[in-house]
C-alpha cells in the first residue's frame, strides 16, 4: 500500500479549515440513492461504514435517520473534531485504509459510504482494497464511492489523488474478485463555487 502520510499530514494540519469547508455541504442528492440501495431490513439493523468520514457530516446525517454508523478516518485531528458533533449511534475510529483488513468486520456492514475518500488510493491498489471492503458487507450489501472525474493520478498541494472515469472503472472492476452489479453516474461538485464533475459508483453485492 502507498505511504499515505503526506495526505494525512495535510488533513491533520488543515483540519480546522477542511472541517469548516465541508461540514455544511448539502449532500441530499447523493443521500437518497444511497438509502434507496440499502438491503431491505429495519433501520436499526442497518450498519453503515462511513469510509473516510472527514468532518463527520454524512455520519451524523445517517445516524440521525436511525442507522448504526461506524465512522473511520486516517486523520486523528478530523476524528476529534467530528466527535464534537457527537451522536450516540456513531462509533468514531481513527483508522487508515491499510488497517481495514485487520479489523473483525466480516459481513458486519449493510452498506459502505465512501464519498470522496478512495480517491486518495492509487489505482493499482484499489482492486485489493475494494475486495477487502466487499468482504465486510452482508449479502446484498451496497457500496457507494465517488471520485473526481478524469483519468489522472497526481499530487496536489501535498495530497495524492486518483481520478476515475468510465474507462478507468471498466479496467478496475475486471480486477475485483467479488461478484456485484453496479451503476455509475456523473454529478457536479456540491460545494459553493465549484463546478468539478464527479464520478459516482453504486455497487450491489450479489
Buried (B, 14 or more C-beta within 10 A) or exposed (E): EBEBEEBBEBBBEBBEEBBEBBBEBEBEEBBEBBBEBBBEEEEEEBBBBBBBBBBBBBBBBBBEBEBBBBBBBBBEBBBEBBEEBEBEBBBBEBBBBBEBBEBEBEEBBBBBBBBBBBBBBBBEBBBBBBBBBBBBBBEBBBBBBBBBBBEEBEEEEEBBBBBBBEEBBEEBBEEBEBEBEEEBEEBEBBEEEEEEEBBBBBBBBE
